[in-house]
Amino acid sequence: MMLFLSNFKSTVLLWFLVLATCGNQTEKIASTTPPPSEPQIEKATKEIIVAANRTNAYLPLLKGKKIGIVANQTSVIFNNEGHTHLVDSLLSLNVNIKKVFAPEHGFRGQADAGEHVKNSTDTKTGLPLISLYGKNRKPSQEQLEDLDVVLFDIQDVGVRFYTFIATMQLVMEACAEKGIAVMVLDRPNPNGHYVDGPTMEAAHTSFLGMTKIPLVYGMTIGEYATMINEEGWLENSTKVDLTVIPLENWTHTSFYSLPIRPSPNLPNDISITLYPSLGLFEGTNVNAGRGTEFQFQRYGASFLDSMAYNFTYTPEPNFGSKHPKEEGKLCYGKDLGKTQRMNEVTMDYIIDAYTHTTDKSKFFLTSGFTKHAGTEKLQKQIEAGNSDAEIKASWQPDLDRFKKIRAKYLLY
C-alpha cells in the first residue's frame, strides 16, 4: 500500500511538472507573438516589381504625347546590371520627354534638406530641369505649357512631413488647372504597414503637411494620389485626370528595403523606420543624427543632462547636412542603431530628451515643431508631462476616422 501511494504521488508530481512546463512554453510563445492589432510583417515570396519596371503597362499611354517628369535619384528601372534612370530609359525608347521637374534635394538628390534648388539643365540628357523647391513649389502654367502628361515617379517613405507628397499634390493641382493628365508610377511604402501619429489640423497646413492626414498614413504614393483626388482635397476641390500604374507582388505587410536612399539623410532601413518618431526632433534644437553617418538613428544635444546618458557624439558638416544642429558640440543622448522595424510612432524619445533638457526654454522651436506635428497640442502635452500612452490615446479618434477613408483607396 505504501509503495502504491509512493508511485501515485510520483505520478501526480510528474504530471504537475509536465503541465507547468507546457504552461511556461505557451506563455513564452504568447509573449513573442504580436497582438492581432499589430501588422504581421512578411517577406515577399515573389520579387517586388515597381511600376517603373512595368513599361508595357504605361508606354502605350505615353506614345505620341509630350511628357514632363517629376523625378529624382530614386526614379529608376531595375535590371540585371543594377538600375537605369527612368529618364534615360524613356529617352532610349523614344518617349518625347520635354522637361524634368525636380523636388526637394534636386534631380540627383544632392541638396541639403530645405536647401533651395535652382533651375538648370541636366548635363547628361540636355533636358531642362525645373526646380519645385526654389522660386516656386507648384509648377506655373507657363512651365506646363507644352505638355500633355506629367509623369510622377519618386520613392516616398510614408511620413506626412516628408515633402514629396506635397510636391505631388501641387503638381496635381497645377495639372488640373491646366487640363493636363498626371500619371503616377507606384512604389512600395516602407512605412506602409501601419497608421499612427497626430493628425494634421487645417490651421497648421504647410508644405510639411497639406492635408488632414496622420503623421504616418500607411499608403503608397499612388494610393495617396487617388485619395486626395477623389476626396476633393486638391485646391478648390478640383480633380485631375489621374492614372496610377500599380506595382506588383507587394502588400502592406511586405518588408521592402529601399535599394537607393530616398534623400541624403535617410541612408538605410533603420533611419527610415525611426524617421516618423525622430523626425519630430526637426522642430526642436536637438540633433537627430544629422552631421554624422547615422542620421535619424540617434539623438542628442549639448544641453541634455550629461549624467543621464552614456552615449555621446559630435555632429560635423557632411553630405546632406552642411550646418547640422549642435555642430562641433559634444552631444549627450541615445544610440538607436539596433532598432528593429517599428509598427508605431513613439513619443518616448522626445519625452526622454525633453525630460533631461537642462534648460527647457532651449528645447522647442515652436513654429517648426507645430508644422511637423500638424498641431499645437503635441508640444503642450509633452510640456505638461503626459506619457507616451496618454498622448497616443488622444490621437485615436482621428486615426479611426482616417482609416475609414484610407480603406477606400488601398490597392494592395
C-alpha positions as CSV (number, residue, x, y, z in Angstrom):
1,M,0.0,0.0,0.0
2,M,2.8,2.4,0.9
3,L,4.5,1.5,-2.4
4,F,1.3,2.3,-4.3
5,L,0.9,5.7,-2.6
6,S,4.5,6.5,-3.3
7,N,4.1,5.6,-7.0
8,F,0.8,7.6,-7.1
9,K,2.5,10.7,-5.6
10,S,5.4,10.4,-8.1
11,T,3.0,10.1,-11.0
12,V,1.0,13.2,-9.8
13,L,4.2,15.2,-9.4
14,L,5.4,14.2,-12.8
15,W,2.1,15.3,-14.5
16,F,2.2,18.5,-12.5
17,L,5.7,19.3,-13.8
18,V,4.7,18.5,-17.4
19,L,1.7,20.7,-17.2
20,A,3.7,23.5,-15.6
21,T,6.3,23.2,-18.3
22,C,3.7,23.3,-21.0
23,G,2.2,26.4,-19.4
24,N,5.5,28.1,-19.4
25,Q,6.1,27.3,-23.1
26,T,2.7,28.7,-24.0
27,E,3.3,31.8,-22.1
28,K,6.7,32.3,-23.8
29,I,5.2,31.9,-27.3
30,A,2.4,34.3,-26.5
31,S,4.9,36.9,-25.2
32,T,6.8,36.9,-28.5
33,T,3.8,37.0,-30.8
34,P,2.4,40.5,-31.7
35,P,-1.2,41.1,-30.8
36,P,-3.7,40.9,-33.6
37,S,-3.9,44.7,-33.8
38,E,-0.3,44.8,-35.0
39,P,0.6,44.1,-38.6
40,Q,2.4,40.8,-39.3
41,I,5.4,41.7,-41.4
42,E,6.1,39.3,-44.2
43,K,8.9,38.8,-46.7
44,A,7.7,38.9,-50.2
45,T,7.5,35.4,-51.8
46,K,7.9,36.9,-55.2
47,E,10.1,39.7,-56.5
48,I,8.5,43.1,-55.9
49,I,8.1,44.9,-59.2
50,V,7.9,48.6,-59.1
51,A,5.6,50.3,-61.6
52,A,8.5,51.9,-63.4
53,N,9.6,48.4,-64.4
54,R,6.2,47.7,-65.9
55,T,6.9,49.5,-69.1
56,N,4.3,47.5,-71.1
57,A,1.6,49.0,-68.8
58,Y,2.4,52.6,-69.4
59,L,4.4,53.1,-72.5
60,P,1.3,52.8,-74.8
61,L,-0.2,55.7,-72.7
62,L,2.8,57.9,-73.4
63,K,3.0,57.3,-77.1
64,G,2.7,60.4,-79.2
65,K,2.5,62.6,-76.1
66,K,4.7,65.4,-74.8
67,I,5.9,64.4,-71.4
68,G,7.1,66.1,-68.3
69,I,8.6,64.0,-65.5
70,V,8.8,64.7,-61.7
71,A,11.8,62.7,-60.7
72,N,14.9,62.3,-58.6
73,Q,17.6,59.8,-57.9
74,T,15.1,57.1,-56.9
75,S,13.3,57.2,-60.2
76,V,14.9,54.1,-61.7
77,I,14.1,50.9,-63.6
78,F,15.8,47.9,-62.0
79,N,17.7,45.4,-64.2
80,N,20.4,42.8,-64.1
81,E,23.1,45.4,-64.2
82,G,21.6,47.3,-61.3
83,H,19.3,50.1,-62.5
84,T,18.8,52.7,-65.2
85,H,17.3,56.1,-64.5
86,L,13.7,56.3,-65.8
87,V,14.5,59.4,-67.8
88,D,17.4,57.7,-69.6
89,S,15.3,54.6,-70.2
90,L,12.3,56.5,-71.7
91,L,14.6,58.6,-73.9
92,S,16.1,55.4,-75.3
93,L,12.6,54.2,-76.1
94,N,11.9,57.5,-78.0
95,V,9.4,58.9,-75.5
96,N,9.1,62.6,-76.1
97,I,10.3,64.0,-72.7
98,K,10.3,67.8,-72.8
99,K,11.5,68.6,-69.3
100,V,12.1,67.3,-65.8
101,F,10.7,68.7,-62.6
102,A,12.9,68.3,-59.5
103,P,11.6,68.1,-55.9
104,E,13.4,68.9,-52.6
105,H,17.1,67.7,-52.7
106,G,17.1,68.1,-56.5
107,F,17.1,65.8,-59.5
108,R,20.2,63.9,-58.4
109,G,19.3,64.1,-54.7
110,Q,22.4,66.0,-53.7
111,A,20.9,69.1,-52.0
112,D,20.5,69.5,-48.2
113,A,17.1,69.4,-46.5
114,G,15.5,72.8,-47.0
115,E,18.1,74.0,-49.4
116,H,16.7,75.9,-52.4
117,V,17.4,74.3,-55.8
118,K,17.8,76.4,-58.9
119,N,16.5,75.7,-62.4
120,S,19.2,74.3,-64.6
121,T,20.0,71.9,-67.4
122,D,20.7,68.2,-66.9
123,T,24.3,67.7,-68.2
124,K,23.7,64.1,-69.2
125,T,20.5,64.5,-71.3
126,G,20.4,68.2,-72.0
127,L,16.8,68.4,-70.7
128,P,15.7,71.5,-68.8
129,L,15.5,70.9,-65.0
130,I,12.7,72.9,-63.3
131,S,13.1,73.1,-59.6
132,L,10.0,72.7,-57.5
133,Y,11.9,73.6,-54.4
134,G,13.2,77.0,-55.4
135,K,11.3,80.1,-56.5
136,N,8.1,78.1,-56.8
137,R,6.9,74.7,-55.4
138,K,3.9,74.5,-57.7
139,P,4.6,74.3,-61.5
140,S,3.5,77.5,-63.2
141,Q,1.0,77.4,-66.1
142,E,3.9,78.6,-68.3
143,Q,6.1,75.7,-67.2
144,L,3.3,73.2,-68.2
145,E,2.6,75.0,-71.4
146,D,3.9,72.4,-73.9
147,L,3.0,69.2,-72.0
148,D,0.3,66.6,-72.4
149,V,1.1,64.3,-69.5
150,V,3.2,64.8,-66.3
151,L,4.7,61.5,-65.1
152,F,5.4,61.3,-61.3
153,D,7.9,58.7,-60.1
154,I,9.5,59.3,-56.7
155,Q,10.2,56.9,-53.8
156,D,8.3,58.0,-50.7
157,V,8.7,56.9,-47.1
158,G,5.1,57.4,-45.9
159,V,5.6,60.2,-43.4
160,R,3.5,63.4,-43.7
161,F,6.3,65.9,-43.3
162,Y,8.4,64.1,-46.0
163,T,7.8,66.7,-48.7
164,F,7.5,64.6,-51.8
165,I,3.7,64.1,-51.3
166,A,3.3,67.8,-51.0
167,T,5.2,68.2,-54.3
168,M,2.9,65.6,-55.9
169,Q,-0.2,67.4,-54.6
170,L,0.9,70.7,-56.0
171,V,1.7,69.1,-59.4
172,M,-1.7,67.5,-59.5
173,E,-3.4,70.9,-58.7
174,A,-1.4,72.7,-61.4
175,C,-2.2,70.0,-63.9
176,A,-5.9,70.0,-63.0
177,E,-5.9,73.8,-63.6
178,K,-4.2,73.4,-67.0
179,G,-6.1,70.3,-68.1
180,I,-3.1,68.1,-68.2
181,A,-3.1,64.4,-67.3
182,V,-1.0,63.0,-64.4
183,M,0.4,59.5,-64.3
184,V,1.9,58.1,-61.0
185,L,4.2,55.2,-61.2
186,D,3.7,53.5,-57.8
187,R,6.4,52.3,-55.4
188,P,6.3,50.5,-52.1
189,N,5.9,52.4,-48.9
190,P,8.5,51.1,-46.3
191,N,6.3,52.5,-43.6
192,G,3.1,51.4,-45.2
193,H,2.2,48.7,-42.7
194,Y,0.6,51.0,-40.1
195,V,-1.2,54.3,-39.5
196,D,-0.3,56.4,-36.5
197,G,0.6,59.8,-35.1
198,P,-1.1,63.1,-34.7
199,T,-3.5,64.2,-37.5
200,M,-2.8,67.5,-39.3
201,E,-5.1,70.3,-38.3
202,A,-6.3,72.6,-41.1
203,A,-5.0,75.7,-39.2
204,H,-1.4,74.4,-39.5
205,T,-1.3,73.5,-43.2
206,S,2.1,73.9,-44.7
207,F,4.5,72.3,-47.2
208,L,5.2,69.8,-44.3
209,G,1.5,68.8,-44.3
210,M,-1.1,69.8,-46.8
211,T,-4.0,67.5,-45.9
212,K,-5.6,66.4,-42.7
213,I,-3.9,63.0,-42.5
214,P,-1.9,61.3,-39.7
215,L,1.8,61.6,-39.4
216,V,2.1,58.0,-40.7
217,Y,-0.7,57.4,-43.2
218,G,0.0,53.8,-44.4
219,M,-0.4,54.3,-48.2
220,T,1.7,54.1,-51.2
221,I,2.2,57.3,-53.2
222,G,-0.2,56.0,-55.8
223,E,-2.9,55.2,-53.3
224,Y,-2.4,58.6,-51.7
225,A,-2.7,60.4,-55.0
226,T,-6.0,58.6,-55.7
227,M,-7.3,59.5,-52.3
228,I,-6.6,63.3,-52.5
229,N,-8.0,63.4,-56.0
230,E,-11.2,61.5,-55.2
231,E,-11.8,63.1,-51.8
232,G,-11.7,66.6,-53.3
233,W,-8.6,67.6,-51.3
234,L,-6.9,69.4,-54.2
235,E,-7.3,73.2,-54.2
236,N,-10.8,74.3,-55.0
237,S,-11.9,70.6,-54.9
238,T,-10.7,70.2,-58.5
239,K,-9.9,66.8,-60.0
240,V,-7.0,65.9,-62.3
241,D,-7.1,63.2,-65.0
242,L,-5.1,60.7,-62.9
243,T,-3.7,57.3,-63.8
244,V,-1.9,55.2,-61.3
245,I,0.3,52.3,-62.5
246,P,0.4,49.8,-59.7
247,L,3.4,47.8,-58.5
248,E,3.3,44.0,-58.3
249,N,3.9,41.4,-55.6
250,W,3.8,43.8,-52.7
251,T,1.3,44.2,-49.9
252,H,1.0,46.5,-46.9
253,T,2.6,43.8,-44.7
254,S,5.5,43.2,-47.1
255,F,9.0,44.1,-46.0
256,Y,10.8,46.3,-48.6
257,S,14.3,47.5,-48.2
258,L,14.9,50.6,-50.3
259,P,17.8,50.0,-52.7
260,I,18.5,53.7,-53.1
261,R,18.5,56.2,-50.3
262,P,15.4,58.4,-50.9
263,S,17.1,61.5,-49.5
264,P,20.6,62.4,-48.2
265,N,19.7,61.9,-44.5
266,L,17.8,58.6,-44.8
267,P,20.7,56.2,-45.5
268,N,19.2,52.8,-44.5
269,D,16.2,50.8,-43.2
270,I,16.8,51.8,-39.6
271,S,16.7,55.5,-40.3
272,I,13.5,55.1,-42.3
273,T,11.7,53.1,-39.6
274,L,12.8,55.6,-37.0
275,Y,12.1,58.7,-39.1
276,P,8.4,59.1,-38.1
277,S,9.4,59.3,-34.4
278,L,12.8,61.0,-34.7
279,G,11.7,63.4,-37.4
280,L,9.8,65.4,-34.8
281,F,13.2,66.5,-33.4
282,E,13.4,68.6,-36.6
283,G,11.1,71.0,-34.7
284,T,13.5,71.2,-31.7
285,N,17.1,72.2,-31.1
286,V,18.0,68.5,-30.5
287,N,20.2,66.9,-33.1
288,A,18.8,63.7,-34.7
289,G,21.9,62.4,-36.2
290,R,22.4,64.9,-39.0
291,G,26.1,65.7,-39.3
292,T,27.0,62.0,-38.7
293,E,26.8,58.8,-40.7
294,F,23.9,57.7,-38.6
295,Q,21.2,60.2,-39.5
296,F,17.9,59.5,-37.7
297,Q,19.4,56.6,-35.8
298,R,20.4,58.7,-32.7
299,Y,19.6,61.9,-30.9
300,G,21.4,64.2,-28.6
301,A,22.3,67.7,-27.6
302,S,24.9,69.5,-25.6
303,F,22.2,70.8,-23.3
304,L,20.9,67.4,-22.3
305,D,21.8,66.2,-18.9
306,S,25.2,64.5,-19.2
307,M,24.6,62.4,-16.2
308,A,21.5,60.8,-17.8
309,Y,23.3,59.3,-20.8
310,N,26.4,57.2,-21.5
311,F,26.4,57.9,-25.3
312,T,28.0,60.9,-26.9
313,Y,28.8,62.1,-30.4
314,T,29.8,65.3,-32.2
315,P,27.9,66.5,-35.3
316,E,30.1,67.8,-38.1
317,P,29.3,69.1,-41.6
318,N,28.8,66.3,-44.1
319,F,26.9,65.2,-47.2
320,G,23.3,66.2,-46.8
321,S,24.0,68.5,-43.8
322,K,26.2,71.5,-44.3
323,H,25.3,73.0,-41.0
324,P,23.9,70.4,-38.6
325,K,22.4,71.4,-35.3
326,E,24.9,71.3,-32.4
327,E,27.7,71.5,-35.0
328,G,31.1,70.8,-33.3
329,K,29.5,70.3,-29.9
330,L,29.6,67.2,-27.8
331,C,26.1,65.8,-27.7
332,Y,24.7,63.6,-24.9
333,G,21.9,61.3,-26.0
334,K,20.9,57.8,-27.2
335,D,22.1,55.5,-29.9
336,L,19.2,53.7,-31.6
337,G,21.2,51.9,-34.2
338,K,19.9,48.5,-33.3
339,T,16.2,49.3,-33.6
340,Q,14.0,46.7,-35.4
341,R,11.3,47.6,-37.8
342,M,8.7,49.7,-35.9
343,N,4.9,49.4,-36.0
344,E,4.1,52.7,-34.4
345,V,5.1,56.3,-33.8
346,T,6.6,56.6,-30.3
347,M,6.8,59.7,-28.2
348,D,9.3,58.0,-25.8
349,Y,12.4,59.5,-27.4
350,I,11.2,63.1,-27.5
351,I,9.8,62.9,-24.0
352,D,13.1,61.5,-22.8
353,A,15.0,64.3,-24.4
354,Y,12.7,67.0,-23.0
355,T,12.8,65.5,-19.5
356,H,16.6,65.6,-19.5
357,T,16.9,69.1,-21.0
358,T,18.7,71.3,-18.5
359,D,17.1,74.4,-19.9
360,K,13.5,73.7,-21.2
361,S,13.4,77.1,-22.9
362,K,16.0,75.8,-25.4
363,F,14.1,72.7,-26.4
364,F,11.3,73.5,-28.8
365,L,11.4,75.6,-32.0
366,T,7.6,76.1,-31.6
367,S,6.7,77.1,-35.1
368,G,8.7,74.3,-36.7
369,F,7.5,71.7,-34.2
370,T,3.9,72.7,-34.8
371,K,4.4,72.3,-38.6
372,H,6.0,68.8,-38.1
373,A,3.4,67.7,-35.6
374,G,0.5,69.3,-37.5
375,T,-1.0,70.5,-34.2
376,E,-0.1,72.7,-31.3
377,K,-1.4,70.1,-28.9
378,L,1.6,67.8,-29.0
379,Q,4.1,70.3,-27.7
380,K,1.6,71.2,-24.9
381,Q,1.2,67.5,-24.0
382,I,4.9,67.0,-23.8
383,E,5.4,70.1,-21.7
384,A,2.6,69.0,-19.4
385,G,4.4,65.7,-18.7
386,N,1.9,63.5,-20.5
387,S,3.2,59.9,-21.1
388,D,3.5,58.2,-24.5
389,A,0.4,56.2,-23.8
390,E,-1.6,59.3,-22.8
391,I,-0.6,61.2,-25.9
392,K,-1.2,58.3,-28.2
393,A,-4.7,57.8,-26.8
394,S,-5.6,61.3,-27.8
395,W,-4.8,60.5,-31.4
396,Q,-7.1,57.6,-31.7
397,P,-10.5,59.2,-32.7
398,D,-8.8,61.0,-35.6
399,L,-6.9,57.8,-36.6
400,D,-10.1,55.8,-36.6
401,R,-11.8,58.4,-38.9
402,F,-8.9,58.5,-41.3
403,K,-8.6,54.7,-41.5
404,K,-12.2,54.6,-42.9
405,I,-11.3,57.0,-45.7
406,R,-8.0,55.2,-46.3
407,A,-9.6,51.9,-46.7
408,K,-11.5,53.0,-49.9
409,Y,-8.3,53.6,-51.8
410,L,-6.0,50.7,-50.8
411,L,-4.7,48.8,-53.9
412,Y,-2.7,46.2,-52.1
